């Protein structure tokens, strides 16, 4: 009991209590570690909202912060629609949905196949959703999906021939919301509809170069290493100039993640104005708010890939220094708190305007970059995105038509060859049928 131990420590001294001295020496350090962990863990969401019967559409909801958001909202009774690149019959996805249903006691969790690296896949899903009559209920869209390409990893284009970070982090969200815009406008006036974007503080140091987003730079890690070696050797001036230009281009490409987030935040402001300018037939005010959330650095698969540089040596170093990352990085559940605050707090409800930046469960009106609220820049990004999507979808349609034609030709040739082989089998020399034919 504590009372006799305290009495013994007062009367006979602390050294008379077994293990008292090492415990007292370690206690301040343990308290300091707990205080640092609490500080780096960030703010906690204290807002509550009735989520039963709410329909929430979310991207990136199978891992990291998105999975934590799905678990919390599903435990509150919300209907979850997971937009994932995997087929609904995928074994991993089926097991994941069953686990979430069992853990939350909520059976209203479904999946739709939407590959954010394919504009055709996005249009197929969004068009099917919009064409439904009567309009489907949609209370919230949470855009958590993103991708990060480490500097040492070769950049690969998507199916549409665009940079992966640009298309997945920005253009896919633009395409999805542009098509779903009629479904958002068709929601009843008493419904509180919210669109939540996920951003990152890297947008503050990004440069907005839209021409860079037209063509991806495909470079292997070996070529980048060889170019750096040649530069260090100091060859001809013309060669050095070309290598410096390539290095500058590669640095710009490495900044594609921040540029995609900057473009996404600018689009969020423009999309809020687009929704607010719509005049409803019932003369009620618009009921859709756009919110931008910065969750901070968390121990997610994307952060781990960025820290490790996409290499096994980087992964080994990450594992060796894992106690440090455990201390200073948030867990996915802690990173989801600002998203839950944006989804539940009453101040973002009806009768208010959107466009806030939410960080550590607090809303901010000012952004680190003035381009976010610049209407001229927002208009330029919007027009550029529409033109780029139109061009890439035309190219994709032509490519799919050619592939379909080639598949039909291959199927026809295979069927004819199989027919010829079967006829040869029927009339092989020495067979009874061939002998009858020669008589």
Buried (B, 14 or more C-beta within 10 A) or exposed (E): EEEEBEEBBEEEEEEEBEEBEEEEEEEEEEEEEEEEEEEBBBBEBEBEBEBEEBBBBBBBBBBBBBBBBBBBBBBBBBBBBBBBBBEEEBEEBBEBBEEBBEEBEBEBBEBEBBBBBBBBBBBBBBEEBBEEEEBBBBBBBBBBBBBBBBBBBBBEBBBBBBBBBBBBBBBBBBBBBBBBBEBBBBBEEEBBBBBBBBBBEBBEEBEBEBEBBBEBBEBEBEEBEEBEEEBEEEEEEEBBEEBEEBBEEBEBBBBBBBBBBBBBBBBBBBBBBBBBEEEEEEEEEBBBBBBBBBBBBBBBEBBBBBBBBBEEEBBEBBEEEEEEBEEBBBBBBBBBBBBBBBBBBEEBEBEEEBBBBBBBBEBEEEBBBEBBBBEEBBEBBBEBBEEBBEEBBEEBEEBEEEEEEEEEEEEEEEEEEEEEEEEEEEEEEEEEEEEEEEE
